[in-house]
Amino acid sequence: MGMAHRGRLNVLSHIVGLPYETLLAEFEGGREVEETLTPMGGTGDVKYHHGATGTLTLPTARAGKVPAVVTITGSGAEDRDERIPMVDGYRPFWQVADTLARRGIATLRLDDRGINGSDAGPADATSADFADDIRAALSFLKTRPEIDGTRLGLVGHSEGGMIGPMVAATDPSLKGIVLMAGPAYTGRRIVAFQQANAVEHAPSLTPAERTEALAKSDSATGDMAAKNAWVRFFMEYDP
């Protein structure tokens, strides 16, 4: 355990009134068993086969097969932990996996295409293609002897919160999906709101300048969608 975690446990011991050694033993005793995976192939029903790297997290204390979830990252190139560069040490999907493992649930978290050892794949891939990657991950879990393939779920964040329902709509065997800050509207509507909100809260702009800024922003978004398949799909897809 790193010094930062030891320091937090030391503070926590004072807050909850338990000896540091007791908290440390519980923390270490409940930790997950992680297995780093290297190229994982898809199955016949997956349109795009690629090698994906990731980590399968298993509960240490388990009797028989365990349920499992696949995490789905947000937009942009993300690693398996969905690490946030501007917040040092913050790895939300690692925390999700750790927490679920302590409750008897396995987690498969994957690097996005082109990250770490995962194949980059075609440049024109969209969220629909990424949904196929998640279907491949679910198929992979069903081959694992530790996993109960009849109890699988998804945890998606941001774009992952859009991909999760796309997968669930074609896989009635899924037991559940969790959506964290997933979109509820088309990307076009979301971007329009974000642009308008930014312009309206820019006090230095005159009304005429706000109108001009919105027009330029809308035009730039349209140009980007025309050139980028992912942006085009995101703009038009209605979850």
PyMOL commands that set and color helices and strands:
alter all, ss='L'
color gray80, all
select helices_A, chain A and resi 3-16+20-29+92-101+127-141+159-168+187-200+207-227+229-236
alter helices_A, ss='H'
color red, helices_A
select strands_A, chain A and resi 33-37+54-58+66-72+106-110+147-157+176-180
alter strands_A, ss='S'
color yellow, strands_A
deselect
rebuild
show_as cartoon
